[in-house]
């Protein structure tokens, strides 16, 4: 795998603010399959404010994977308040079909 220069770093954070009805690791495994060798799940965690999955993209941009990630999350029926954050600044709802639809959520 060729990692991108830090200036071009592409990453995705998925925040689950509500309780998941499946184990986070099952979602992570499916996301790994979608990313193939173009990226990987690099971490995740859980706490009192919810849980998260961290993804690093090595080839292409984070936005290239938005619809595929949404499909995986929908397959697992994640809560509607789940947010996909691209490169730390743009937030997307899982259940919004348009790639340009953002949500405003001050929590990270």
Backbone as CSV, one residue per row, in Angstrom:
resi,resn,N_x,N_y,N_z,CA_x,CA_y,CA_z,C_x,C_y,C_z
1,UNK,0.829,-1.178,0.000,0.000,0.000,0.000,0.876,1.246,0.000
2,UNK,0.505,2.197,-0.795,1.216,3.465,-0.811,0.411,4.475,-0.015
3,UNK,1.008,4.972,1.045,0.315,5.954,1.870,0.502,7.337,1.274
4,UNK,-0.553,8.156,1.354,-0.496,9.505,0.814,0.337,10.402,1.710
5,UNK,0.863,11.437,1.126,1.573,12.467,1.868,0.632,13.033,2.922
6,UNK,1.165,13.390,4.086,0.345,13.905,5.187,-0.483,15.123,4.778
7,UNK,0.029,15.924,3.828,-0.723,17.090,3.357,-2.005,16.684,2.653
8,UNK,-2.024,15.498,2.068,-3.184,15.006,1.334,-3.947,13.942,2.115
9,UNK,-3.687,13.876,3.407,-4.308,12.850,4.225,-5.828,12.897,4.096
10,UNK,-6.408,11.747,3.873,-7.853,11.613,3.738,-8.333,10.662,4.825
11,UNK,-9.287,11.116,5.621,-9.794,10.244,6.668,-11.278,10.471,6.896
12,UNK,-11.874,9.480,7.511,-13.309,9.466,7.780,-13.496,9.035,9.228
13,UNK,-14.379,9.707,9.909,-14.785,9.298,11.251,-16.291,9.073,11.211
14,UNK,-16.711,7.944,11.709,-18.141,7.655,11.812,-18.500,7.721,13.288
15,UNK,-19.389,8.640,13.640,-19.828,8.796,15.025,-21.223,8.219,15.188
16,UNK,-21.346,7.333,16.154,-22.630,6.743,16.527,-23.024,7.361,17.859
17,UNK,-24.011,8.239,17.866,-24.415,8.911,19.091,-25.403,8.083,19.906
18,UNK,-26.077,7.153,19.254,-27.017,6.266,19.936,-26.431,4.853,19.980
19,UNK,-27.049,4.003,20.768,-26.585,2.627,20.916,-26.773,1.844,19.620
20,UNK,-25.738,1.097,19.247,-25.810,0.241,18.062,-26.540,-1.049,18.404
21,UNK,-27.241,-1.619,17.422,-27.937,-2.885,17.645,-27.077,-4.081,17.235
22,UNK,-25.826,-3.821,16.815,-24.854,-4.860,16.470,-23.513,-4.448,17.057
23,UNK,-22.606,-5.387,17.106,-21.272,-5.062,17.576,-20.539,-4.176,16.577
24,UNK,-19.793,-3.214,17.073,-19.041,-2.303,16.203,-18.059,-3.064,15.320
25,UNK,-17.500,-4.143,15.827,-16.517,-4.906,15.052,-17.127,-5.518,13.788
26,UNK,-18.394,-5.875,13.820,-19.056,-6.408,12.624,-19.126,-5.337,11.532
27,UNK,-19.424,-4.108,11.934,-19.460,-2.992,10.985,-18.059,-2.728,10.449
28,UNK,-17.072,-2.740,11.338,-15.689,-2.511,10.920,-15.241,-3.538,9.882
29,UNK,-15.600,-4.801,10.090,-15.219,-5.853,9.138,-15.811,-5.599,7.755
30,UNK,-17.074,-5.213,7.709,-17.715,-4.918,6.420,-17.079,-3.705,5.750
31,UNK,-16.748,-2.691,6.545,-16.095,-1.504,5.986,-14.731,-1.856,5.408
32,UNK,-13.985,-2.736,6.078,-12.688,-3.186,5.559,-12.863,-3.828,4.182
33,UNK,-13.911,-4.628,4.019,-14.171,-5.263,2.725,-14.447,-4.238,1.634
34,UNK,-15.198,-3.204,1.965,-15.532,-2.149,1.003,-14.289,-1.346,0.613
35,UNK,-13.440,-1.086,1.586,-12.251,-0.265,1.332,-11.192,-0.997,0.522
36,UNK,-11.205,-2.324,0.581,-10.194,-3.153,-0.074,-8.813,-2.659,0.323
37,UNK,-7.918,-2.431,-0.622,-6.571,-1.964,-0.299,-6.429,-0.457,-0.456
38,UNK,-7.557,0.246,-0.581,-7.540,1.709,-0.767,-7.656,2.464,0.543
39,UNK,-7.875,1.741,1.624,-8.002,2.350,2.927,-8.170,1.284,3.977
40,UNK,-8.246,1.705,5.234,-8.449,0.731,6.300,-9.073,1.380,7.528
41,UNK,-9.746,0.549,8.298,-10.246,0.974,9.593,-9.036,1.021,10.513
42,UNK,-8.763,2.186,11.080,-7.563,2.349,11.896,-7.856,2.412,13.384
43,UNK,-9.114,2.458,13.756,-9.437,2.502,15.174,-10.913,2.675,15.406
44,UNK,-11.240,2.771,16.658,-12.616,2.958,17.067,-12.672,2.962,18.575
45,UNK,-13.810,3.323,19.089,-13.943,3.345,20.531,-15.373,3.576,20.954
46,UNK,-15.584,3.430,22.251,-16.906,3.635,22.833,-16.755,4.396,24.134
47,UNK,-17.764,5.188,24.438,-17.764,5.945,25.685,-19.169,6.363,26.035
48,UNK,-19.276,7.264,27.004,-20.593,7.693,27.468,-21.357,8.471,26.409
49,UNK,-20.659,9.094,25.466,-21.349,9.889,24.444,-21.573,9.123,23.148
50,UNK,-21.262,7.817,23.129,-21.480,7.019,21.927,-20.235,6.252,21.542
51,UNK,-20.135,5.924,20.263,-18.980,5.188,19.767,-18.577,5.735,18.409
52,UNK,-17.409,5.294,17.935,-16.921,5.795,16.657,-16.059,4.753,15.957
53,UNK,-15.903,4.953,14.656,-14.993,4.172,13.832,-14.144,5.158,13.052
54,UNK,-12.829,4.942,13.045,-11.890,5.793,12.311,-11.382,5.047,11.079
55,UNK,-11.356,5.748,9.966,-10.920,5.165,8.694,-9.893,6.081,8.060
56,UNK,-8.830,5.499,7.542,-7.844,6.253,6.773,-7.911,5.786,5.321
57,UNK,-7.892,6.749,4.394,-7.959,6.450,2.965,-6.567,6.632,2.365
58,UNK,-6.102,5.628,1.633,-4.779,5.669,1.017,-4.819,6.009,-0.464
59,UNK,-5.921,5.668,-1.103,-6.027,5.875,-2.550,-7.372,6.537,-2.852
60,UNK,-7.323,7.658,-3.551,-8.543,8.407,-3.823,-8.815,9.385,-2.690
61,UNK,-10.070,9.802,-2.610,-10.457,10.742,-1.566,-11.488,10.100,-0.646
62,UNK,-11.662,10.676,0.510,-12.674,10.190,1.441,-14.051,10.207,0.793
63,UNK,-14.304,11.213,-0.007,-15.615,11.369,-0.651,-15.913,10.244,-1.634
64,UNK,-14.871,9.620,-2.193,-15.066,8.494,-3.108,-15.775,7.329,-2.426
65,UNK,-15.697,7.253,-1.114,-16.232,6.117,-0.371,-17.535,6.422,0.362
66,UNK,-18.021,7.643,0.254,-19.202,8.042,1.021,-20.398,7.133,0.769
67,UNK,-20.760,6.930,-0.468,-21.952,6.123,-0.751,-21.775,4.667,-0.350
68,UNK,-20.573,4.113,-0.531,-20.322,2.729,-0.121,-20.408,2.579,1.389
69,UNK,-19.865,3.543,2.107,-19.935,3.509,3.569,-21.380,3.641,4.031
70,UNK,-22.122,4.524,3.392,-23.545,4.662,3.736,-24.276,3.335,3.556
71,UNK,-23.998,2.637,2.468,-24.674,1.364,2.205,-24.373,0.337,3.294
72,UNK,-23.115,0.253,3.711,-22.751,-0.672,4.789,-23.502,-0.307,6.066
73,UNK,-23.511,0.964,6.405,-24.180,1.397,7.636,-25.679,1.154,7.581
74,UNK,-26.266,1.339,6.419,-27.704,1.067,6.264,-27.995,-0.424,6.421
75,UNK,-27.108,-1.279,5.904,-27.293,-2.728,6.043,-27.384,-3.129,7.511
76,UNK,-26.660,-2.411,8.365,-26.670,-2.696,9.796,-27.721,-1.883,10.546
77,UNK,-28.527,-1.124,9.818,-29.599,-0.315,10.419,-29.085,0.523,11.589
78,UNK,-27.996,1.260,11.328,-27.439,2.115,12.384,-28.449,3.208,12.740
79,UNK,-28.343,3.780,13.922,-29.275,4.833,14.334,-29.258,6.030,13.377
80,UNK,-30.365,6.715,13.308,-30.506,7.845,12.378,-29.631,9.032,12.741
81,UNK,-29.144,9.093,13.973,-28.273,10.218,14.342,-26.784,9.925,14.089
82,UNK,-26.492,8.825,13.418,-25.116,8.494,13.049,-24.616,9.513,12.033
83,UNK,-23.369,9.960,12.195,-22.796,10.990,11.327,-21.476,10.496,10.752
84,UNK,-21.285,10.743,9.454,-20.029,10.438,8.761,-19.298,11.760,8.587
85,UNK,-18.083,11.853,9.116,-17.306,13.087,9.054,-16.124,12.885,8.106
86,UNK,-16.056,13.731,7.088,-14.994,13.654,6.098,-13.898,14.656,6.408
87,UNK,-12.692,14.159,6.596,-11.510,14.997,6.792,-11.670,16.018,7.913
88,UNK,-12.472,15.668,8.901,-12.606,16.493,10.085,-13.510,17.692,9.987
89,UNK,-14.091,17.954,8.801,-14.846,19.198,8.714,-16.207,19.113,8.036
90,UNK,-16.485,18.109,7.262,-17.781,18.042,6.591,-18.530,16.806,7.061
91,UNK,-19.771,17.006,7.493,-20.567,15.950,8.103,-21.723,15.545,7.193
92,UNK,-21.952,14.234,7.144,-23.015,13.687,6.306,-23.864,12.721,7.104
93,UNK,-25.156,12.743,6.828,-26.085,11.788,7.403,-25.980,10.468,6.655
94,UNK,-26.202,9.371,7.347,-26.193,8.053,6.704,-27.380,7.910,5.769
95,UNK,-28.526,8.405,6.180,-29.762,8.140,5.455,-30.124,9.211,4.443
96,UNK,-29.238,10.098,4.146,-29.443,11.115,3.116,-28.805,10.598,1.832
97,UNK,-29.546,10.593,0.745,-29.058,10.007,-0.506,-28.055,10.874,-1.251
98,UNK,-28.194,12.170,-1.198,-27.325,13.062,-1.956,-25.976,13.195,-1.272
99,UNK,-24.879,13.108,-2.045,-23.545,13.227,-1.465,-23.270,14.640,-0.978
100,UNK,-24.070,15.615,-1.392,-23.862,16.976,-0.960,-24.649,17.360,0.277
101,UNK,-25.394,16.421,0.837,-26.228,16.730,1.996,-25.429,16.607,3.270
102,UNK,-25.306,17.690,3.961,-24.558,17.703,5.205,-25.499,17.866,6.374
103,UNK,-25.010,17.560,7.535,-25.769,17.776,8.755,-24.927,18.640,9.659
104,UNK,-25.587,19.424,10.471,-24.826,20.225,11.425,-24.961,19.563,12.778
105,UNK,-23.847,19.211,13.318,-23.810,18.565,14.633,-22.524,19.034,15.288
106,UNK,-22.611,19.654,16.420,-21.438,20.203,17.064,-20.627,19.163,17.811
107,UNK,-21.204,17.983,18.042,-20.473,16.924,18.740,-19.522,16.248,17.783
108,UNK,-18.398,15.788,18.289,-17.461,14.980,17.506,-17.086,13.742,18.245
